[in-house]
């Protein structure tokens, strides 16, 4: 995954695509920072988690831009999300996510909200990068209540 990002960075430089170059540099910087902090080379799953965080941050920014009426920033941020999404695994449908959550419930058989951590741990393991984890968390919470 990191190799692909570096290759795309080189291609963006050659093509002089400033927007693509900016987004890829930001991702590469976030990956490097995490590697420095953890003092180890990141796996593809960890890189996907970093990219997912970047997408989530941008989606939150879009909400703020909407409040401020800044359509220019909304458009730019949506383009950045499109670029970042190319590095993510194929997203599962809502039905597929719900099926996996049901399987997790069958496996763990939770009795109260105290089991939320176990459920989310297993859900993150199975769905990381392939589903919106805020949706997963919300769905698990609803099923527990």
C-alpha positions as CSV (number, residue, x, y, z in Angstrom):
1,X,0.0,0.0,0.0
2,X,2.8,2.4,0.9
3,X,4.6,1.5,-2.3
4,X,1.4,2.4,-4.3
5,X,1.2,5.8,-2.5
6,X,4.9,6.6,-3.2
7,X,4.4,5.6,-6.9
8,X,1.2,7.7,-7.2
9,X,3.2,10.6,-5.6
10,X,5.8,10.4,-8.3
11,X,3.2,10.2,-11.0
12,X,1.4,13.3,-9.6
13,X,4.7,15.2,-9.6
14,X,5.4,14.2,-13.2
15,X,1.9,15.2,-14.2
16,X,2.1,18.4,-12.1
17,X,-1.3,17.6,-10.6
18,X,-1.1,19.9,-7.6
19,X,-4.4,18.8,-5.9
20,X,-3.5,15.1,-6.2
21,X,0.1,15.8,-5.1
22,X,-1.1,17.7,-2.0
23,X,-3.5,15.0,-0.9
24,X,-0.9,12.2,-1.4
25,X,1.8,14.2,0.4
26,X,-0.6,14.7,3.4
27,X,-1.3,10.9,3.5
28,X,2.3,10.1,3.2
29,X,3.1,12.5,6.0
30,X,0.4,11.0,8.3
31,X,1.8,7.5,7.6
32,X,5.4,8.7,8.3
33,X,4.3,10.4,11.6
34,X,2.6,7.2,12.8
35,X,5.6,5.1,11.9
36,X,7.8,7.5,13.9
37,X,5.4,7.5,16.9
38,X,5.1,3.7,16.9
39,X,8.7,3.1,16.0
40,X,7.7,0.4,13.5
41,X,6.8,0.0,9.9
42,X,3.0,0.1,9.4
43,X,1.0,-2.8,7.9
44,X,-1.4,-2.3,5.0
45,X,-4.3,-2.5,7.5
46,X,-2.8,0.2,9.7
47,X,-2.3,2.4,6.6
48,X,-5.9,1.9,5.6
49,X,-6.9,3.0,9.2
50,X,-4.9,6.2,8.7
51,X,-6.6,6.9,5.4
52,X,-10.0,6.1,6.9
53,X,-9.3,8.7,9.6
54,X,-8.3,11.2,7.0
55,X,-11.6,10.6,5.2
56,X,-13.6,10.9,8.4
57,X,-11.9,14.2,9.3
58,X,-12.8,15.6,5.9
59,X,-16.4,14.5,6.2
60,X,-16.6,16.3,9.5
61,X,-15.0,19.4,7.9
62,X,-17.7,19.3,5.2
63,X,-20.4,19.6,7.9
64,X,-18.6,22.7,9.3
65,X,-18.2,24.2,5.8
66,X,-22.0,23.7,5.1
67,X,-22.7,25.7,8.3
68,X,-20.5,28.4,7.0
69,X,-21.9,28.3,3.5
70,X,-18.5,27.6,1.9
71,X,-19.4,25.7,-1.2
72,X,-15.8,26.1,-2.6
73,X,-14.4,24.3,0.4
74,X,-17.0,21.6,0.3
75,X,-16.2,20.9,-3.4
76,X,-12.5,20.8,-2.7
77,X,-12.9,18.5,0.3
78,X,-15.2,16.2,-1.7
79,X,-12.4,15.9,-4.3
80,X,-9.9,15.1,-1.6
81,X,-12.2,12.4,-0.3
82,X,-12.5,10.9,-3.8
83,X,-8.7,10.7,-4.1
84,X,-8.4,9.1,-0.6
85,X,-11.2,6.6,-1.4
86,X,-9.1,5.1,-4.2
87,X,-6.8,3.7,-1.5
88,X,-9.6,2.1,0.5
89,X,-10.8,-1.5,0.1
90,X,-14.2,-1.8,-1.6
91,X,-16.9,-0.7,0.8
92,X,-19.5,-3.2,1.9
93,X,-23.2,-2.6,1.4
94,X,-25.4,-1.8,4.4
95,X,-26.9,-5.3,4.1
96,X,-23.5,-6.9,4.2
97,X,-22.4,-4.8,7.2
98,X,-25.6,-5.7,9.1
99,X,-25.1,-9.4,8.3
100,X,-21.6,-9.3,9.8
101,X,-22.9,-7.4,12.9
102,X,-25.6,-10.1,13.3
103,X,-22.9,-12.8,13.1
104,X,-20.8,-11.0,15.7
105,X,-23.9,-10.9,18.0
106,X,-24.5,-14.6,17.5
107,X,-20.8,-15.3,18.3
108,X,-20.5,-13.1,21.4
109,X,-24.1,-13.3,22.7
110,X,-24.0,-9.9,24.5
111,X,-26.1,-9.4,27.6
112,X,-25.6,-5.6,28.2
113,X,-23.8,-2.4,27.2
114,X,-20.8,-3.8,29.1
115,X,-20.2,-6.0,26.0
116,X,-19.9,-3.1,23.7
117,X,-16.1,-3.2,23.7
118,X,-16.0,-6.8,22.8
119,X,-18.5,-6.3,20.0
120,X,-16.7,-3.3,18.6
121,X,-13.3,-5.0,18.8
122,X,-14.5,-7.9,16.7
123,X,-16.4,-5.6,14.4
124,X,-13.3,-3.4,13.8
125,X,-11.3,-6.5,13.1
126,X,-13.8,-7.7,10.5
127,X,-14.9,-4.4,9.0
128,X,-11.9,-2.1,9.3
129,X,-11.6,0.1,6.2
130,X,-14.6,-1.7,4.5
131,X,-17.4,0.1,6.4
132,X,-18.1,3.3,8.1
133,X,-17.2,2.5,11.8
134,X,-19.5,5.2,13.1
135,X,-22.4,3.5,11.4
136,X,-21.2,0.1,12.8
137,X,-21.0,1.6,16.3
138,X,-24.5,3.2,16.1
139,X,-26.0,-0.1,14.8
140,X,-24.4,-2.2,17.6
141,X,-25.6,0.4,20.2
142,X,-29.2,0.2,18.8
143,X,-29.1,-3.6,18.8
144,X,-27.9,-3.7,22.4
145,X,-30.8,-1.5,23.6
